[in-house]
Amino acid sequence: MKLYTFEIAPNPRRLKLFMQYKGIAIETETINIGEKEQFAESYKAINPSCTVPTLVLDDGSTLIDVISACLYLESVYPDKPLLGSSPLEQAQIVGWDHKIFVEGLTAVAEMLRNRGEFFQGRGLPGGAEVEQIPALIERGQKRLQAFFQVLEANLAERDYLVGDGISLADIDAFVLCDFAGWVKESIPEDCTQLQSWYQRVGKELGE
Ligand SMILES: N[C@@H](CCC(=O)N[C@@H](CS)C(=O)NCC(=O)O)C(=O)O
């Protein structure tokens, strides 16, 4: 197996924390998206979407989404499960993963990508030419703030988003809280449950 990634970017970081917690080590090559290396022909041949991470399996199959890489790795490395231990938990974790990606990570990405020179003509990740739409900055901010409140409400009576222990859902939400800092947003002061969850989960992840 070989992993192509850029660990400080949010989606690669979700996978990094997942592997770190489970103690999985895979041959890794850095694709520096800050230097636009994802657009090199050699990488495009591996992942035509020009996004990171990409996990290439021994038979040459490629997994280009964090959730698919995590599902695969959880099957191959079942110790320290992060995708639930019952059908219900598994379903809830995948549900959170989807929600956090759409309502949280995408909200921050909208704020980040629709301003500034670096993302000009790159309103969406990957190779498609998409002009910036500044109105999306405000929409992203509102969406993120609303989502922080959703997380807060769900953590009011529980220590983790799903079940009794840490899961990919917590990793996704943890990465989201840090990614928000890229657009100068942070966990709101009134989200006290989310604040203490963030501290606890960070320690558990060794971050
Ligand atoms: N569907 C992918 C999304 C991956 C993604 O959007 N990665 C971003 C980094 S966080 C990227 O590669 N961006 C490339 C770009 O900005 O052109 C996943 O779930 O892993």
Ligand as a Chemical Component Dictionary entry (heavy atoms), coordinates in Angstrom:
data_LIG
# 
_chem_comp.id                   LIG 
_chem_comp.type                 NON-POLYMER 
_chem_comp.pdbx_formal_charge   0 
_chem_comp.three_letter_code    LIG 
# 
loop_
_chem_comp_atom.comp_id 
_chem_comp_atom.atom_id 
_chem_comp_atom.alt_atom_id 
_chem_comp_atom.type_symbol 
_chem_comp_atom.charge 
_chem_comp_atom.model_Cartn_x 
_chem_comp_atom.model_Cartn_y 
_chem_comp_atom.model_Cartn_z 
_chem_comp_atom.pdbx_ordinal 
LIG N1  N1  N 0 -13.315 13.606 -1.273 1  
LIG C1  C1  C 0 -12.087 13.811 -0.719 2  
LIG C2  C2  C 0 -11.842 15.284 -0.542 3  
LIG C3  C3  C 0 -10.392 15.537 -0.497 4  
LIG C4  C4  C 0 -10.070 17.007 -0.594 5  
LIG O1  O1  O 0 -10.898 17.884 -0.909 6  
LIG N2  N2  N 0 -8.802  17.297 -0.304 7  
LIG C5  C5  C 0 -8.309  18.647 -0.405 8  
LIG C6  C6  C 0 -7.358  18.901 0.748  9  
LIG S1  S1  S 0 -8.216  18.951 2.280  10 
LIG C7  C7  C 0 -7.529  18.786 -1.695 11 
LIG O2  O2  O 0 -6.942  17.824 -2.144 12 
LIG N3  N3  N 0 -7.500  19.966 -2.294 13 
LIG C8  C8  C 0 -6.831  20.146 -3.524 14 
LIG C9  C9  C 0 -7.044  21.518 -4.083 15 
LIG O3  O3  O 0 -7.297  22.433 -3.313 16 
LIG O4  O4  O 0 -6.922  21.673 -5.287 17 
LIG C10 C10 C 0 -11.935 13.066 0.608  18 
LIG O5  O5  O 0 -12.939 12.772 1.283  19 
LIG O6  O6  O 0 -10.815 12.735 0.953  20 
# 
loop_
_chem_comp_bond.comp_id 
_chem_comp_bond.atom_id_1 
_chem_comp_bond.atom_id_2 
_chem_comp_bond.value_order 
_chem_comp_bond.pdbx_ordinal 
LIG N1  C1  SING 1  
LIG C1  C2  SING 2  
LIG C1  C10 SING 3  
LIG C2  C3  SING 4  
LIG C3  C4  SING 5  
LIG C4  O1  DOUB 6  
LIG C4  N2  SING 7  
LIG N2  C5  SING 8  
LIG C5  C6  SING 9  
LIG C5  C7  SING 10 
LIG C6  S1  SING 11 
LIG C7  O2  DOUB 12 
LIG C7  N3  SING 13 
LIG N3  C8  SING 14 
LIG C8  C9  SING 15 
LIG C9  O3  DOUB 16 
LIG C9  O4  SING 17 
LIG C10 O5  DOUB 18 
LIG C10 O6  SING 19 
# 
